[in-house]
């Protein structure tokens, strides 16, 4: 696939969504093992005081990764 022909926005959305889904699944799986149960993971990540932080981390890392990878494939990679 020729990434140079893709639009920057299309590349960004693709990288952003893939990273968001995979990173969220990975983080929740690690949370289950750390908390010892699904209920513990839910309390640790989705409690009233934790949900905002969880979402901010997920979206900010996905935003950074999407922008970086889209820029790399569009403008740097030969």
Backbone bond lengths (Angstrom), bond angles and torsions (degrees), N, CA, C in turn:
res aa  C-N    CA-C-N  psi(-1)  N-CA   C-N-CA  omega(-1)  CA-C   N-CA-C  phi
1 X - - - 1.460 - - 1.523 108.70 -
2 X 1.305 116.12 134.56 1.457 121.31 -179.45 1.527 109.16 -92.36
3 X 1.329 115.41 104.03 1.464 120.90 -177.62 1.516 112.23 -72.25
4 X 1.315 117.46 -20.97 1.464 119.94 179.74 1.529 111.23 -66.35
5 X 1.316 117.82 -26.27 1.461 121.66 -179.11 1.527 112.72 -84.56
6 X 1.337 117.52 -18.27 1.472 122.09 179.19 1.529 109.75 -73.85
7 X 1.310 117.15 150.47 1.460 119.70 175.20 1.529 109.38 -75.52
8 X 1.314 115.51 153.28 1.466 120.99 -178.94 1.524 110.55 -60.62
9 X 1.325 116.91 -42.83 1.463 121.25 -178.41 1.523 110.84 -63.12
10 X 1.313 117.07 -41.86 1.465 120.86 179.56 1.533 110.89 -63.57
11 X 1.327 116.41 -44.11 1.464 120.06 176.41 1.518 111.04 -62.13
12 X 1.338 116.61 -44.73 1.460 120.84 -179.55 1.528 111.21 -59.51
13 X 1.325 117.01 -47.51 1.462 120.52 -178.17 1.525 110.51 -62.44
14 X 1.309 116.64 -41.55 1.469 120.72 179.74 1.530 111.02 -61.65
15 X 1.331 116.97 -51.07 1.465 120.40 -179.58 1.527 111.40 -65.51
16 X 1.331 116.94 -41.02 1.458 121.94 -179.78 1.526 111.44 -59.61
17 X 1.327 116.32 -50.73 1.466 119.92 -176.24 1.525 112.72 -67.85
18 X 1.326 116.96 -41.90 1.464 119.45 179.38 1.520 110.26 -62.96
19 X 1.332 116.97 -45.80 1.452 119.98 179.98 1.522 111.16 -65.06
20 X 1.324 117.39 -41.86 1.458 121.15 -179.93 1.525 111.07 -59.24
21 X 1.311 117.12 -47.16 1.464 120.67 -178.85 1.522 111.26 -66.48
22 X 1.330 117.13 -49.97 1.466 119.92 -177.64 1.521 112.31 -65.87
23 X 1.330 116.96 -42.50 1.460 120.28 -179.35 1.530 111.13 -67.27
24 X 1.318 117.77 -37.26 1.466 121.09 178.02 1.525 110.55 -65.60
25 X 1.329 117.49 -44.82 1.463 120.61 177.45 1.518 110.68 -60.90
26 X 1.329 116.44 -45.01 1.464 121.19 179.18 1.526 111.23 -61.68
27 X 1.326 116.94 -46.02 1.458 120.37 -178.16 1.533 111.48 -65.66
28 X 1.316 117.63 -38.99 1.460 120.25 178.16 1.523 111.31 -68.39
29 X 1.331 117.63 -37.96 1.463 120.41 177.23 1.527 110.71 -64.13
30 X 1.307 117.40 -43.70 1.471 120.99 176.89 1.520 109.72 -63.13
31 X 1.328 117.15 -39.17 1.462 121.08 178.47 1.512 112.63 -62.31
32 X 1.321 117.47 -36.25 1.470 120.81 177.75 1.519 110.06 -64.04
33 X 1.330 117.10 -44.13 1.455 120.22 179.69 1.526 112.17 -68.20
34 X 1.325 117.99 -37.97 1.461 120.87 179.47 1.517 112.02 -69.42
35 X 1.322 116.90 -40.59 1.464 120.66 -177.56 1.526 111.73 -83.20
36 X 1.314 117.06 -21.14 1.450 120.29 178.83 1.515 114.34 90.62
37 X 1.322 117.62 -8.12 1.457 120.93 179.10 1.526 109.90 -163.09
38 X 1.305 114.81 165.34 1.462 119.17 177.97 1.529 110.45 -67.48
39 X 1.329 116.41 -38.79 1.464 119.62 179.32 1.533 111.30 -62.49
40 X 1.327 116.58 -40.39 1.468 120.50 177.96 1.523 111.43 -64.56
41 X 1.327 116.61 -39.73 1.456 120.78 178.21 1.527 110.39 -65.49
42 X 1.323 116.62 -40.60 1.468 120.40 179.00 1.524 110.26 -63.33
43 X 1.319 116.98 -43.73 1.469 119.98 177.78 1.525 111.52 -63.79
44 X 1.340 116.77 -40.15 1.468 120.60 -176.77 1.529 112.68 -71.89
45 X 1.315 117.52 -33.11 1.468 120.00 -175.72 1.524 114.69 -104.73
46 X 1.323 117.57 -28.09 1.455 119.99 -172.46 1.527 113.56 -119.54
47 X 1.325 117.34 14.02 1.456 120.02 174.50 1.526 109.53 -67.42
48 X 1.315 116.65 166.17 1.470 120.91 -175.94 1.522 112.85 -55.25
49 X 1.322 117.42 -41.45 1.462 120.18 -177.81 1.522 113.02 -86.19
50 X 1.334 119.05 -7.96 1.458 121.68 -174.93 1.523 114.19 -108.42
51 X 1.304 118.84 -20.97 1.464 121.13 -174.00 1.525 112.38 -63.36
52 X 1.318 117.24 -39.38 1.464 120.55 179.74 1.515 111.72 -63.62
53 X 1.308 116.69 -44.94 1.463 120.94 178.94 1.522 110.46 -63.96
54 X 1.328 116.79 -43.53 1.465 120.99 179.60 1.522 110.78 -58.62
55 X 1.324 117.17 -48.17 1.460 120.87 -178.62 1.526 112.21 -66.64
56 X 1.335 117.19 -39.77 1.462 120.63 178.80 1.522 111.13 -62.19
57 X 1.315 116.72 -43.89 1.463 120.11 179.57 1.515 110.59 -64.10
58 X 1.325 117.23 -46.38 1.463 121.02 -178.40 1.529 110.80 -60.47
59 X 1.330 116.87 -49.37 1.454 119.76 -176.08 1.522 112.61 -72.33
60 X 1.326 118.36 -37.35 1.459 119.01 -179.42 1.525 111.66 -68.75
61 X 1.326 118.68 -42.15 1.461 120.18 177.34 1.526 111.26 -66.54
62 X 1.320 117.33 -39.01 1.460 120.44 178.05 1.522 111.29 -67.35
63 X 1.317 117.14 -38.25 1.463 121.65 177.29 1.524 110.14 -62.60
64 X 1.328 116.81 -48.31 1.457 121.37 179.14 1.531 110.80 -60.36
65 X 1.320 116.92 -47.69 1.460 120.74 -179.00 1.532 110.94 -63.17
66 X 1.315 116.98 -44.32 1.461 120.46 179.70 1.515 112.46 -61.34
67 X 1.332 116.74 -45.31 1.466 120.31 179.01 1.520 111.46 -65.44
68 X 1.322 116.36 -44.37 1.462 120.39 -178.31 1.529 111.37 -63.24
69 X 1.324 117.03 -49.07 1.457 120.54 -176.51 1.531 111.52 -69.67
70 X 1.316 117.82 -38.21 1.461 119.96 177.43 1.527 109.96 -64.26
71 X 1.317 116.75 -42.92 1.473 120.34 176.59 1.510 112.38 -63.31
72 X 1.321 116.01 -41.11 1.465 120.53 179.12 1.521 110.96 -62.61
73 X 1.324 117.30 -51.10 1.460 119.93 -177.23 1.511 113.24 -70.83
74 X 1.323 117.23 -30.91 1.465 120.40 -177.67 1.522 112.11 -81.25
75 X 1.331 118.12 -40.45 1.455 120.46 -168.71 1.532 115.09 -115.63
76 X 1.331 119.11 -21.67 1.467 120.04 -172.55 1.523 112.04 -108.57
77 X 1.316 117.28 -49.88 1.462 120.81 -175.22 1.526 109.71 -63.57
78 X 1.332 114.58 135.60 1.470 119.96 -178.84 1.494 111.92 -98.21
